[in-house]
């Protein structure tokens, strides 16, 4: 190999090593955000510290929604059909929020093991239906 080829090989190897280090650092920095949300079973087994901000995902358990009569606070249970976790939220729920449907709640777990949500995201159905078709299906 002549000097020009050695220099090119050195530059390419430095570039590849630098790219590998940059990719490793990016993945290390984003390791908490790679998983979009945790299920109740994962959250119970992880033993997260109180006041650690996470996302909880699962299904809203049927007949578990309890609304306050005096303010906008409410409580419901999120399940992954293995474990259940009580969620408390103060605010207006999204229009797509329903019992038996998917939900993602952002917030923290308090010392009592109750998830204190700061934001609720309702997951919509993947099957799109135009309003006219939906109304025809609902008519007796």
C-alpha positions in Angstrom: 0.0 0.0 0.0 1.2 3.4 -0.8 0.9 6.5 1.4 -2.3 7.8 -0.2 -4.1 4.5 0.4 -2.9 4.2 3.9 -4.1 7.8 4.6 -7.6 6.9 3.1 -7.8 3.7 5.1 -6.9 5.7 8.3 -9.6 8.3 7.5 -12.3 5.8 6.8 -11.5 3.8 9.9 -11.6 6.9 12.1 -14.9 7.8 10.5 -16.4 4.4 11.2 -15.2 4.3 14.8 -16.5 7.9 15.3 -19.9 6.9 13.8 -20.1 3.8 16.1 -19.3 5.9 19.2 -21.9 8.5 18.2 -24.6 5.8 17.7 -23.7 4.2 21.0 -24.0 7.5 22.8 -27.3 8.3 21.2 -28.7 4.9 22.1 -27.4 5.3 25.7 -29.0 8.7 26.1 -32.4 7.5 24.7 -32.5 4.1 26.6 -35.4 5.3 28.7 -37.4 6.4 25.7 -37.0 3.4 23.5 -40.0 1.7 25.0 -43.1 3.9 24.4 -44.9 2.9 27.5 -44.9 0.3 30.3 -47.7 -2.1 31.1 -49.0 -2.5 34.7 -47.2 -5.9 35.0 -43.9 -4.3 33.9 -44.4 -1.4 36.2 -45.0 -3.6 39.2 -41.9 -5.7 38.6 -39.7 -2.7 37.9 -40.1 -1.1 41.4 -39.7 2.5 40.1 -38.9 5.2 42.5 -41.8 7.5 43.5 -42.1 10.7 41.4 -40.3 9.1 38.4 -42.1 10.3 35.3 -43.2 7.4 33.1 -45.9 6.3 30.6 -48.4 3.6 31.5 -50.3 1.8 28.8 -53.1 -0.7 28.8 -56.8 -1.1 28.7 -59.3 0.8 30.9 -61.1 -1.8 33.0 -64.9 -2.0 32.5 -67.0 -0.3 35.3 -63.9 1.1 37.0 -64.3 4.8 36.1 -65.3 6.9 39.1 -65.8 10.7 38.6 -65.9 13.2 41.4 -69.1 15.1 41.8 -67.3 18.4 42.9 -64.4 18.8 40.4 -62.7 17.3 37.4 -60.9 14.5 39.2 -61.5 10.9 38.4 -60.1 7.5 39.1 -60.0 4.4 36.9 -58.1 1.1 36.6 -55.7 0.3 33.8 -55.1 -3.4 33.1 -53.0 -5.5 30.8 -55.1 -8.6 31.8 -52.3 -9.8 34.1 -52.0 -6.9 36.6 -54.1 -3.9 37.4 -53.1 -0.4 38.5 -55.3 2.4 39.8 -54.9 5.8 38.0 -56.0 9.2 39.3 -56.4 12.1 37.0 -57.5 15.7 37.3 -58.6 17.3 34.0 -60.7 16.8 30.9 -60.5 13.4 29.3 -60.0 13.0 25.6 -63.2 12.3 23.5 -62.0 8.8 22.6 -61.6 7.7 26.2 -63.9 4.8 27.0 -64.0 1.9 29.4 -62.7 -1.2 27.7 -60.5 0.8 25.3 -56.8 1.4 25.2 -55.2 4.3 27.0 -51.7 5.8 27.7 -51.3 7.8 30.9 -48.3 10.0 31.6 -47.4 10.7 35.2 -45.8 9.2 38.3 -46.4 6.5 40.8 -46.9 7.8 44.4 -45.7 6.0 47.5 -49.1 4.2 47.8 -48.7 2.6 44.4 -51.3 4.8 42.7 -50.5 6.2 39.3 -51.0 10.0 39.4 -51.6 10.9 35.7 -50.7 14.4 34.4 -51.9 13.6 30.8 -54.2 10.9 29.3 -53.9 9.8 25.7 -56.7 7.7 24.3 -55.8 5.2 21.7 -58.2 5.1 18.7 -59.5 2.1 16.8 -57.4 1.2 13.7 -60.5 0.7 11.6 -61.7 3.9 10.1 -65.4 4.3 9.3 -67.0 7.4 7.7 -69.6 9.0 9.9 -72.5 8.0 7.6 -71.5 4.3 7.8 -71.1 4.5 11.5 -74.5 6.1 11.9 -76.2 3.4 9.8 -74.6 0.7 11.9 -76.0 2.3 15.1 -79.6 2.5 13.8 -81.9 -0.4 14.9 
